[in-house]
Amino acid sequence: MGFRESHVLCPSCLHELRSGDMVMACPICGTHAEPTAMDLLRHRPPRCGKKGCGGIASVRLCRFCKSPLPADFLGCGRHLRFSLLGVTGAGKTNFLTTMLHELRSAAGSPWVASPMDSQTADLFRENDRAVYERGEPAAASPAGVAPPPQIWRIRDRTMMTSSFIPSYSMTIFDGAGEDCERINPAISRYIDGSKALVILIDPLSLPGVARTISSDVLSWSTTASHGADVSADMVDGLANYVRQGCGLVPGKLINRDVAVVFTKIDAVRESFGTATVMQSSPHLAAGGFVKADADAVDAEIRDWLESRGESAFLNAIETNFRADKIRFFGVSSFGHPPTGSSRLGRVVPHRVLDPLVWMLSKEHIVRTV
């Protein structure tokens, strides 16, 4: 198996797709239809051939798994795929929800994002309403079930002309924290098809950090109870799966972009003071990935982990992945910890777009400045 390098994979079965790998189907009766020479010449969908139907076969299906494909999926200029990984309580769903919300609604953003299918739209809408309208954390992904991939379209307004705007696809694979703690087939195929990995770490679950946090903040947060070094064990387990799938010898460093994202950075604000990670993110205003800012954040988080005695986690990252492929981030999905009633105040996400902008820059979708 191993990580796949194809630019275009079916989001469902992860089979490599080419222009002829789509089947046209009628949305009324489901009958497949082949386009005629005239259909191809005029770039129009074929008409359903089932007697008595007469519909237009406008639904595009993957030829291999027959799953629906967004109409413009193969026409996107570039394709980013990443897996979101993290142990139970790391806040993966909350991070993903606020990241997507900020991508869509942040003032001055040069990028416009929209769901490419109804499943993605429905899931985002439900989670977004929970956080921003009902003021409660989003429901966690169910364990043991391979969730459908979320497919998004990103358009770059800075490259728009009078008749054209570049479009890119972003496919997000998300799984339950329980499944990430013990990598299983429900998410392993998504990891295999990802171009990048986003490993979310709850800093409050690290023993060296939890000792410095008030009991109220710990009890009100979504932090789950784990044994010592569970995050390091998760990283080791993930790396072992990748090595087995790629046929890598033990000790071979994995050549894959990895965003190590510390969530709930607001809960440890005092230990960072006026550090860069606690300042507003500059990436949106710059219209690209500001490397100097990201370098400073990366160094601050590494130094902070060392000062808290979290060498086991750092060792797990640095002995499994290539050093030049790893970048550390600090984010807060809500901007503050939940209160004792598990209710959220005004949601003000902090730096939740930073990991995404970095990944987009690695795909040359956004520039590095």
KEKE-3310 file (N, C-alpha, C; in steps of 0.2 Angstrom, whole numbers, plus 5000, padded with zeros to 4 digits):
npx = (5004:5005:5008:4999:5003:4996:4988:4974:4962:4948:4937:4930:4934:4947:4953:4964:4960:4956:4951:4942:4936:4924:4907:4891:4875:4857:4848:4835:4831:4842:4849:4863:4872:4880:4889:4885:4894:4891:4886:4899:4905:4898:4900:4890:4879:4874:4858:4846:4843:4833:4817:4803:4808:4818:4826:4840:4856:4865:4872:4887:4898:4910:4919:4924:4919:4907:4902:4895:4902:4908:4903:4913:4925:4936:4940:4947:4961:4971:4974:4971:4973:4970:4972:4964:4970:4970:4969:4956:4946:4954:4949:4946:4934:4929:4939:4940:4928:4928:4939:4934:4924:4930:4938:4928:4921:4930:4934:4941:4948:4957:4952:4939:4928:4918:4906:4907:4898:4883:4883:4895:4891:4879:4885:4894:4885:4877:4887:4892:4881:4879:4891:4892:4879:4871:4880:4888:4900:4904:4897:4907:4915:4908:4914:4923:4917:4919:4920:4911:4921:4925:4922:4928:4928:4939:4942:4952:4953:4962:4968:4958:4951:4942:4935:4938:4941:4953:4950:4951:4952:4948:4950:4945:4949:4942:4942:4936:4942:4945:4948:4959:4969:4971:4976:4966:4957:4946:4951:4963:4965:4962:4972:4982:4979:4981:4989:4995:4997:4987:4990:4982:4984:4980:4985:4982:4981:4993:5004:5014:5010:4997:4998:5000:4989:4973:4961:4947:4947:4952:4942:4931:4934:4935:4944:4950:4952:4967:4981:4998:5008:5000:4998:5011:5011:5001:5006:5018:5011:5004:5015:5021:5011:5011:5024:5024:5014:5021:5032:5044:5060:5063:5066:5067:5064:5049:5043:5033:5022:5018:5008:5008:4997:4993:4979:4967:4975:4973:4971:4983:4988:4995:5008:5014:5014:5018:5021:5024:5015:5003:4999:4989:4986:4995:4993:4981:4979:4991:4989:4994:5006:5015:5031:5041:5033:5027:5038:5043:5032:5033:5046:5043:5034:5040:5051:5043:5037:5048:5052:5042:5044:5041:5047:5045:5035:5040:5051:5044:5039:5050:5058:5051:5047:5052:5063:5062:5049:5040:5030:5025:5011:5000:4984:4967:4951:4939:4944:4943:4942:4928:4914:4909:4896:4898:4895:4898:4905:4906:4912:4928:4939:4957:4970:4967:4967:4980:4987:4981:4983:4997:4998:4991:5000:5011:5006:5006:4995:4993:5003:5020:5026)
npy = (4994:5010:5028:5037:5045:5051:5064:5065:5057:5046:5052:5043:5029:5030:5027:5030:5043:5047:5056:5048:5041:5042:5039:5042:5046:5044:5056:5053:5040:5032:5026:5021:5031:5033:5046:5053:5056:5069:5074:5075:5084:5095:5097:5092:5084:5067:5060:5051:5034:5025:5018:5028:5037:5048:5058:5069:5063:5068:5066:5062:5048:5038:5027:5015:5013:5018:5029:5045:5059:5076:5088:5096:5091:5084:5094:5103:5113:5109:5097:5095:5083:5078:5070:5070:5068:5062:5059:5054:5067:5077:5087:5087:5088:5101:5109:5107:5112:5126:5130:5128:5137:5149:5150:5152:5164:5173:5190:5199:5188:5181:5169:5159:5147:5132:5119:5104:5094:5087:5079:5084:5098:5096:5090:5100:5111:5107:5105:5118:5126:5121:5125:5139:5145:5138:5138:5127:5113:5104:5088:5074:5063:5047:5032:5018:5019:5022:5038:5048:5056:5073:5086:5100:5115:5127:5143:5156:5172:5182:5178:5179:5183:5192:5183:5170:5160:5152:5136:5124:5108:5102:5088:5081:5069:5062:5055:5045:5049:5037:5028:5033:5031:5018:5013:5008:4998:5006:5019:5018:5017:5030:5037:5032:5038:5051:5067:5075:5075:5079:5081:5081:5088:5088:5099:5099:5086:5081:5075:5084:5096:5097:5097:5110:5117:5124:5115:5117:5122:5110:5101:5107:5107:5098:5088:5072:5058:5050:5038:5040:5047:5044:5052:5051:5038:5036:5043:5035:5023:5026:5029:5017:5010:5017:5014:5000:4999:5005:4998:5001:5001:4997:5011:5020:5036:5044:5051:5063:5077:5084:5092:5096:5100:5109:5110:5120:5131:5142:5139:5138:5150:5159:5153:5156:5170:5185:5179:5174:5165:5168:5179:5188:5179:5182:5177:5178:5191:5194:5186:5174:5161:5165:5163:5167:5170:5158:5150:5156:5152:5138:5136:5141:5133:5120:5123:5126:5114:5106:5113:5109:5096:5086:5077:5064:5064:5073:5066:5055:5061:5066:5055:5048:5055:5065:5078:5090:5090:5092:5103:5113:5119:5131:5132:5139:5133:5139:5151:5152:5143:5131:5135:5131:5125:5119:5127:5138:5154:5169:5164:5165:5161:5156:5157:5146:5144:5143:5130:5125:5135:5133:5120:5122:5130:5121:5114:5123:5131:5142:5156:5157:5169)
npz = (5000:5005:5005:4993:4977:4967:4959:4957:4966:4968:4981:4988:4986:4983:4972:4958:4947:4930:4915:4908:4918:4923:4926:4918:4925:4927:4936:4940:4937:4939:4929:4919:4906:4891:4883:4867:4852:4848:4860:4867:4859:4861:4874:4884:4895:4893:4887:4896:4892:4896:4893:4893:4903:4900:4906:4910:4910:4922:4933:4940:4942:4950:4941:4947:4960:4960:4967:4970:4961:4963:4951:4945:4950:4944:4936:4944:4948:4957:4970:4987:4999:5016:5031:5047:5063:5080:5097:5108:5114:5109:5102:5088:5080:5084:5080:5066:5062:5066:5059:5046:5046:5048:5036:5027:5031:5036:5038:5024:5018:5005:5000:4994:5000:4998:5000:4991:4989:4995:5007:5013:5015:5023:5035:5039:5041:5052:5063:5063:5067:5080:5087:5084:5085:5094:5105:5110:5111:5096:5091:5094:5082:5078:5085:5076:5064:5047:5042:5030:5017:5018:5006:4998:4989:4984:4980:4973:4975:4972:4960:4951:4935:4922:4916:4922:4936:4947:4953:4966:4974:4990:5001:5015:5028:5041:5058:5072:5088:5096:5086:5081:5091:5090:5076:5063:5050:5047:5046:5040:5026:5022:5027:5020:5007:5009:5007:5016:5034:5048:5065:5079:5095:5112:5123:5137:5140:5142:5154:5160:5157:5162:5175:5178:5176:5181:5191:5188:5175:5169:5171:5165:5152:5135:5137:5138:5149:5149:5149:5154:5142:5131:5119:5113:5111:5101:5090:5088:5085:5073:5065:5064:5056:5044:5040:5038:5028:5018:5016:5023:5030:5048:5057:5047:5042:5040:5025:5024:5024:5040:5051:5067:5078:5092:5101:5110:5115:5122:5135:5141:5140:5149:5151:5139:5138:5130:5118:5100:5096:5103:5097:5085:5069:5054:5041:5033:5030:5023:5012:5010:5015:5029:5032:5041:5053:5056:5058:5070:5079:5078:5084:5097:5103:5103:5112:5123:5126:5129:5141:5149:5151:5142:5134:5129:5120:5110:5106:5100:5089:5082:5079:5070:5059:5045:5049:5041:5037:5047:5056:5069:5077:5086:5092:5095:5096:5101:5107:5121:5136:5139:5150:5167:5164:5152:5142:5128:5127:5117:5102:5097:5087:5087:5077:5069:5056:5052:5051:5039:5029:5028:5023:5011:5005:5003:4993:4983:4981:4988:4990:4997:5009)
capx = (5000:5009:5005:4998:5006:4992:4985:4967:4959:4941:4937:4927:4938:4954:4956:4966:4955:4957:4946:4937:4934:4917:4901:4885:4869:4851:4846:4828:4830:4849:4852:4869:4871:4886:4888:4886:4899:4888:4887:4906:4907:4895:4901:4884:4878:4869:4851:4844:4840:4828:4811:4798:4811:4819:4829:4847:4861:4869:4875:4894:4899:4916:4918:4926:4915:4900:4900:4894:4908:4906:4903:4919:4930:4942:4943:4950:4968:4975:4970:4974:4970:4974:4969:4964:4971:4971:4966:4949:4946:4959:4945:4946:4928:4928:4945:4938:4922:4930:4943:4931:4920:4934:4939:4922:4918:4934:4935:4947:4951:4957:4950:4932:4927:4911:4905:4907:4893:4877:4885:4899:4887:4875:4889:4897:4880:4875:4892:4893:4876:4881:4896:4891:4872:4869:4885:4890:4905:4901:4897:4912:4914:4907:4920:4922:4913:4923:4915:4912:4926:4922:4925:4927:4930:4943:4943:4957:4950:4968:4970:4952:4951:4936:4931:4940:4944:4955:4947:4955:4948:4951:4947:4947:4947:4942:4940:4935:4949:4946:4951:4966:4973:4973:4975:4962:4955:4941:4954:4970:4965:4962:4979:4986:4977:4982:4995:4998:4993:4986:4990:4980:4986:4977:4990:4980:4982:5000:5005:5019:5006:4991:5000:5001:4982:4968:4956:4941:4949:4953:4936:4926:4936:4933:4950:4948:4957:4972:4987:5004:5012:4996:4999:5017:5010:4997:5011:5021:5007:5003:5021:5022:5006:5014:5030:5022:5011:5026:5038:5050:5063:5063:5070:5067:5060:5043:5044:5027:5021:5015:5006:5007:4993:4991:4973:4966:4981:4970:4971:4990:4990:4999:5014:5017:5014:5017:5025:5021:5009:4998:4997:4985:4989:4996:4993:4976:4981:4996:4987:4999:5009:5020:5035:5044:5029:5026:5045:5043:5028:5036:5051:5041:5030:5045:5054:5038:5037:5055:5051:5037:5047:5037:5052:5043:5031:5044:5055:5040:5038:5056:5061:5047:5045:5058:5063:5060:5042:5036:5029:5021:5006:4996:4977:4961:4945:4934:4947:4943:4939:4921:4913:4907:4890:4899:4893:4903:4904:4907:4918:4933:4945:4963:4975:4964:4968:4987:4989:4978:4987:5003:4997:4989:5006:5015:5003:5007:4989:4994:5010:5024:5029)
capy = (5000:5016:5034:5038:5051:5053:5071:5065:5051:5046:5053:5037:5022:5032:5025:5035:5045:5050:5060:5044:5036:5044:5036:5047:5042:5049:5057:5051:5032:5029:5022:5024:5033:5035:5052:5052:5060:5076:5076:5076:5089:5101:5097:5092:5077:5063:5059:5044:5030:5021:5020:5032:5042:5054:5063:5070:5059:5073:5064:5059:5043:5035:5021:5010:5012:5020:5034:5051:5064:5083:5089:5099:5088:5082:5100:5107:5114:5106:5093:5094:5078:5077:5066:5073:5063:5064:5054:5056:5073:5082:5093:5087:5091:5108:5113:5107:5116:5133:5131:5129:5143:5155:5150:5154:5170:5178:5197:5200:5182:5180:5163:5157:5140:5130:5112:5101:5089:5088:5077:5089:5104:5095:5089:5107:5115:5104:5107:5125:5128:5119:5130:5147:5147:5135:5139:5121:5110:5100:5081:5070:5058:5040:5027:5012:5020:5026:5044:5050:5062:5080:5088:5107:5119:5133:5148:5161:5178:5186:5176:5180:5187:5194:5177:5164:5160:5146:5132:5118:5104:5100:5082:5080:5063:5063:5049:5046:5048:5030:5024:5035:5028:5011:5013:5002:4999:5012:5026:5017:5019:5037:5039:5030:5042:5058:5070:5077:5072:5084:5077:5086:5086:5092:5100:5097:5078:5080:5076:5089:5102:5096:5099:5117:5119:5123:5109:5119:5122:5103:5098:5110:5106:5092:5084:5065:5055:5046:5036:5044:5047:5042:5055:5048:5031:5037:5045:5029:5018:5029:5029:5010:5008:5020:5010:4993:5000:5008:4993:5005:4997:5000:5017:5024:5042:5045:5057:5066:5083:5083:5097:5095:5105:5109:5114:5123:5135:5147:5136:5138:5156:5162:5151:5159:5177:5189:5175:5175:5160:5171:5185:5187:5176:5187:5174:5180:5198:5193:5183:5168:5158:5170:5158:5169:5169:5151:5148:5158:5148:5132:5136:5143:5127:5115:5126:5125:5106:5105:5116:5105:5089:5082:5074:5058:5066:5076:5060:5051:5065:5067:5049:5045:5059:5069:5085:5096:5089:5093:5110:5114:5125:5132:5135:5138:5133:5144:5157:5152:5137:5131:5136:5125:5123:5117:5132:5143:5162:5172:5160:5169:5156:5159:5154:5139:5143:5142:5123:5124:5139:5130:5114:5125:5133:5116:5112:5129:5134:5149:5158:5158:5176)
capz = (5000:5006:5003:4985:4975:4962:4960:4958:4968:4970:4988:4992:4985:4983:4966:4954:4942:4924:4912:4906:4923:4926:4923:4919:4927:4927:4943:4941:4937:4940:4923:4916:4899:4887:4879:4860:4849:4848:4867:4868:4855:4864:4881:4887:4898:4888:4889:4899:4887:4898:4890:4898:4907:4896:4910:4908:4914:4924:4939:4938:4947:4950:4937:4951:4966:4958:4972:4966:4961:4962:4944:4943:4953:4939:4933:4948:4946:4961:4975:4993:5004:5022:5037:5053:5068:5087:5102:5111:5117:5107:5099:5081:5076:5085:5076:5059:5062:5067:5053:5040:5047:5047:5029:5023:5033:5039:5034:5020:5016:4998:4997:4995:5001:4997:5000:4984:4989:5000:5013:5016:5017:5029:5041:5041:5044:5059:5067:5063:5071:5087:5090:5083:5086:5101:5110:5113:5107:5091:5093:5091:5077:5081:5084:5073:5058:5042:5040:5023:5016:5017:5000:4998:4983:4986:4974:4974:4972:4970:4953:4946:4929:4920:4914:4925:4943:4948:4958:4969:4979:4997:5004:5022:5031:5049:5061:5079:5092:5098:5080:5080:5096:5088:5069:5061:5043:5046:5044:5037:5019:5021:5029:5014:5002:5011:5005:5023:5041:5054:5071:5084:5102:5117:5128:5144:5141:5143:5161:5162:5156:5166:5182:5179:5175:5187:5191:5185:5167:5167:5172:5160:5145:5132:5138:5140:5153:5146:5153:5152:5135:5126:5112:5110:5108:5095:5085:5086:5081:5066:5061:5062:5051:5038:5038:5036:5022:5013:5016:5025:5035:5054:5058:5041:5043:5035:5021:5023:5028:5046:5055:5074:5080:5099:5102:5117:5117:5126:5142:5143:5138:5154:5150:5133:5138:5123:5112:5094:5095:5106:5093:5079:5064:5049:5035:5029:5028:5018:5006:5009:5021:5031:5035:5047:5059:5057:5061:5077:5082:5079:5089:5104:5105:5104:5118:5128:5127:5133:5148:5153:5152:5137:5129:5126:5114:5105:5103:5095:5082:5079:5077:5065:5053:5043:5052:5037:5035:5053:5058:5075:5077:5092:5090:5100:5092:5104:5110:5128:5138:5140:5157:5170:5161:5146:5137:5125:5126:5110:5099:5093:5085:5087:5073:5067:5049:5051:5048:5032:5025:5027:5018:5004:5002:5001:4986:4978:4980:4990:4990:5003:5009)
cpx = (5004:5005:5005:5000:5001:4989:4978:4965:4952:4941:4934:4932:4945:4957:4958:4961:4958:4951:4940:4935:4928:4912:4895:4879:4863:4849:4839:4828:4837:4852:4858:4868:4878:4885:4889:4892:4897:4888:4894:4908:4904:4896:4895:4883:4873:4862:4850:4841:4835:4821:4806:4801:4813:4823:4836:4851:4866:4873:4882:4896:4906:4915:4920:4922:4908:4898:4900:4901:4905:4907:4909:4925:4936:4944:4946:4958:4973:4971:4974:4970:4974:4969:4970:4965:4972:4967:4960:4950:4951:4955:4945:4940:4927:4933:4943:4933:4924:4935:4939:4926:4924:4936:4934:4920:4923:4935:4941:4951:4951:4954:4943:4931:4920:4911:4904:4901:4888:4879:4890:4895:4882:4879:4892:4891:4878:4881:4893:4887:4877:4885:4894:4883:4870:4874:4887:4895:4901:4902:4903:4910:4913:4913:4918:4918:4918:4918:4916:4917:4922:4926:4923:4931:4933:4944:4948:4955:4956:4970:4964:4953:4944:4932:4933:4943:4946:4951:4951:4951:4952:4947:4949:4944:4947:4939:4939:4942:4950:4950:4958:4971:4975:4971:4971:4960:4950:4945:4961:4970:4965:4969:4983:4985:4979:4989:4999:4994:4993:4985:4988:4981:4983:4982:4988:4980:4989:5002:5009:5015:5000:4992:5000:4994:4977:4963:4950:4942:4949:4946:4931:4928:4934:4939:4947:4954:4961:4977:4992:5006:5007:4997:5005:5015:5006:5002:5015:5017:5005:5009:5022:5017:5009:5020:5029:5019:5016:5032:5044:5053:5063:5068:5070:5062:5055:5043:5036:5026:5016:5014:5004:5004:4991:4985:4973:4972:4979:4971:4978:4993:4996:5007:5018:5018:5013:5020:5021:5015:5003:4995:4993:4989:4989:4994:4987:4977:4986:4994:4991:5002:5015:5025:5039:5040:5028:5033:5045:5038:5030:5041:5048:5037:5035:5049:5049:5037:5043:5054:5046:5038:5043:5042:5050:5039:5035:5049:5051:5039:5045:5060:5057:5046:5052:5057:5060:5053:5038:5036:5024:5017:5002:4989:4972:4955:4940:4937:4947:4941:4932:4920:4910:4900:4891:4897:4898:4901:4904:4913:4922:4939:4952:4968:4973:4966:4976:4989:4987:4982:4994:5003:4995:4996:5011:5012:5003:5000:4989:5001:5013:5027:5034)
cpy = (5006:5022:5035:5045:5054:5060:5070:5058:5052:5047:5047:5031:5024:5029:5030:5036:5048:5053:5055:5039:5038:5041:5041:5043:5047:5050:5055:5044:5029:5026:5026:5026:5035:5041:5050:5057:5068:5078:5078:5083:5096:5101:5097:5085:5073:5062:5052:5040:5025:5023:5023:5037:5048:5059:5064:5067:5064:5071:5060:5054:5040:5028:5015:5008:5014:5026:5041:5056:5071:5084:5092:5097:5087:5089:5105:5107:5110:5102:5092:5089:5078:5073:5070:5068:5066:5059:5058:5062:5079:5088:5093:5090:5098:5112:5113:5112:5124:5135:5133:5136:5149:5156:5153:5161:5175:5184:5197:5194:5182:5174:5162:5150:5138:5122:5110:5096:5090:5085:5081:5095:5102:5094:5096:5111:5113:5106:5114:5128:5126:5124:5137:5149:5144:5136:5133:5117:5105:5092:5078:5065:5051:5036:5021:5012:5024:5032:5045:5056:5068:5083:5095:5110:5125:5137:5154:5167:5183:5184:5176:5185:5189:5188:5170:5165:5153:5142:5126:5114:5102:5094:5081:5073:5064:5057:5050:5045:5041:5026:5027:5033:5021:5011:5007:5003:5004:5018:5025:5019:5026:5040:5038:5035:5049:5061:5073:5074:5078:5080:5082:5083:5091:5093:5098:5090:5076:5080:5082:5096:5102:5098:5106:5121:5119:5117:5111:5119:5115:5100:5100:5109:5099:5087:5077:5062:5049:5044:5041:5042:5044:5045:5052:5041:5031:5038:5038:5024:5020:5028:5021:5007:5010:5015:5003:4994:5002:5003:4996:5000:5000:5006:5022:5030:5043:5052:5060:5072:5082:5090:5095:5100:5105:5114:5117:5127:5140:5145:5137:5145:5160:5160:5153:5167:5181:5185:5176:5171:5163:5177:5183:5184:5181:5184:5177:5187:5198:5190:5177:5166:5162:5165:5161:5169:5162:5148:5149:5154:5141:5131:5137:5136:5121:5117:5125:5118:5104:5107:5112:5098:5084:5079:5068:5059:5069:5071:5056:5055:5065:5061:5045:5048:5063:5076:5091:5095:5091:5101:5110:5120:5125:5135:5135:5139:5138:5150:5157:5145:5137:5133:5130:5122:5120:5121:5136:5150:5163:5168:5165:5165:5160:5154:5147:5138:5142:5135:5122:5128:5136:5124:5117:5127:5127:5113:5117:5131:5141:5150:5158:5165:5177)
cpz = (5000:5003:4995:4983:4969:4964:4961:4960:4970:4978:4992:4992:4985:4977:4961:4948:4936:4921:4910:4911:4927:4922:4924:4921:4928:4934:4945:4942:4939:4934:4920:4909:4897:4883:4872:4858:4849:4855:4869:4865:4858:4871:4885:4890:4893:4891:4891:4893:4889:4896:4895:4903:4904:4900:4907:4913:4917:4930:4937:4944:4945:4946:4942:4957:4965:4963:4968:4967:4960:4954:4942:4946:4949:4936:4937:4947:4950:4967:4981:4997:5010:5027:5043:5059:5075:5091:5105:5115:5115:5103:5092:5078:5077:5081:5069:5058:5061:5061:5047:5040:5045:5040:5025:5025:5036:5035:5030:5018:5008:4995:4999:4995:5001:4997:4992:4984:4995:5007:5017:5019:5023:5036:5044:5044:5051:5064:5068:5068:5078:5090:5090:5085:5093:5106:5113:5108:5102:5094:5090:5086:5080:5080:5080:5066:5053:5040:5033:5022:5015:5011:4999:4992:4986:4980:4977:4971:4969:4963:4948:4941:4927:4918:4917:4932:4945:4954:4960:4973:4985:5000:5011:5025:5038:5052:5068:5083:5094:5092:5079:5085:5094:5080:5066:5054:5042:5044:5040:5030:5018:5023:5023:5008:5003:5008:5011:5029:5045:5060:5076:5091:5107:5123:5135:5145:5142:5150:5163:5161:5161:5173:5184:5178:5180:5186:5187:5177:5165:5166:5167:5153:5142:5133:5141:5144:5149:5151:5150:5145:5130:5119:5109:5107:5102:5089:5083:5083:5074:5062:5059:5057:5044:5036:5035:5029:5016:5012:5018:5030:5042:5055:5052:5042:5038:5031:5019:5027:5034:5050:5062:5077:5088:5099:5109:5120:5122:5134:5145:5141:5143:5153:5144:5133:5132:5117:5106:5093:5099:5102:5088:5073:5058:5042:5030:5026:5023:5012:5005:5015:5023:5035:5041:5054:5061:5060:5068:5081:5083:5084:5096:5107:5107:5111:5124:5131:5131:5140:5152:5154:5148:5132:5125:5119:5108:5102:5098:5089:5078:5076:5072:5059:5052:5046:5048:5035:5041:5054:5064:5075:5084:5090:5096:5096:5094:5106:5117:5130:5139:5148:5160:5168:5154:5140:5135:5126:5119:5108:5095:5092:5085:5082:5070:5059:5047:5048:5040:5027:5023:5022:5011:5001:4999:4994:4981:4976:4982:4990:4997:5003:5015)
residu = (MET:GLY:PHE:ARG:GLU:SER:HIS:VAL:LEU:CYS:PRO:SER:CYS:LEU:HIS:GLU:LEU:ARG:SER:GLY:ASP:MET:VAL:MET:ALA:CYS:PRO:ILE:CYS:GLY:THR:HIS:ALA:GLU:PRO:THR:ALA:MET:ASP:LEU:LEU:ARG:HIS:ARG:PRO:PRO:ARG:CYS:GLY:LYS:LYS:GLY:CYS:GLY:GLY:ILE:ALA:SER:VAL:ARG:LEU:CYS:ARG:PHE:CYS:LYS:SER:PRO:LEU:PRO:ALA:ASP:PHE:LEU:GLY:CYS:GLY:ARG:HIS:LEU:ARG:PHE:SER:LEU:LEU:GLY:VAL:THR:GLY:ALA:GLY:LYS:THR:ASN:PHE:LEU:THR:THR:MET:LEU:HIS:GLU:LEU:ARG:SER:ALA:ALA:GLY:SER:PRO:TRP:VAL:ALA:SER:PRO:MET:ASP:SER:GLN:THR:ALA:ASP:LEU:PHE:ARG:GLU:ASN:ASP:ARG:ALA:VAL:TYR:GLU:ARG:GLY:GLU:PRO:ALA:ALA:ALA:SER:PRO:ALA:GLY:VAL:ALA:PRO:PRO:PRO:GLN:ILE:TRP:ARG:ILE:ARG:ASP:ARG:THR:MET:MET:THR:SER:SER:PHE:ILE:PRO:SER:TYR:SER:MET:THR:ILE:PHE:ASP:GLY:ALA:GLY:GLU:ASP:CYS:GLU:ARG:ILE:ASN:PRO:ALA:ILE:SER:ARG:TYR:ILE:ASP:GLY:SER:LYS:ALA:LEU:VAL:ILE:LEU:ILE:ASP:PRO:LEU:SER:LEU:PRO:GLY:VAL:ALA:ARG:THR:ILE:SER:SER:ASP:VAL:LEU:SER:TRP:SER:THR:THR:ALA:SER:HIS:GLY:ALA:ASP:VAL:SER:ALA:ASP:MET:VAL:ASP:GLY:LEU:ALA:ASN:TYR:VAL:ARG:GLN:GLY:CYS:GLY:LEU:VAL:PRO:GLY:LYS:LEU:ILE:ASN:ARG:ASP:VAL:ALA:VAL:VAL:PHE:THR:LYS:ILE:ASP:ALA:VAL:ARG:GLU:SER:PHE:GLY:THR:ALA:THR:VAL:MET:GLN:SER:SER:PRO:HIS:LEU:ALA:ALA:GLY:GLY:PHE:VAL:LYS:ALA:ASP:ALA:ASP:ALA:VAL:ASP:ALA:GLU:ILE:ARG:ASP:TRP:LEU:GLU:SER:ARG:GLY:GLU:SER:ALA:PHE:LEU:ASN:ALA:ILE:GLU:THR:ASN:PHE:ARG:ALA:ASP:LYS:ILE:ARG:PHE:PHE:GLY:VAL:SER:SER:PHE:GLY:HIS:PRO:PRO:THR:GLY:SER:SER:ARG:LEU:GLY:ARG:VAL:VAL:PRO:HIS:ARG:VAL:LEU:ASP:PRO:LEU:VAL:TRP:MET:LEU:SER:LYS:GLU:HIS:ILE:VAL:ARG:THR:VAL)
# end
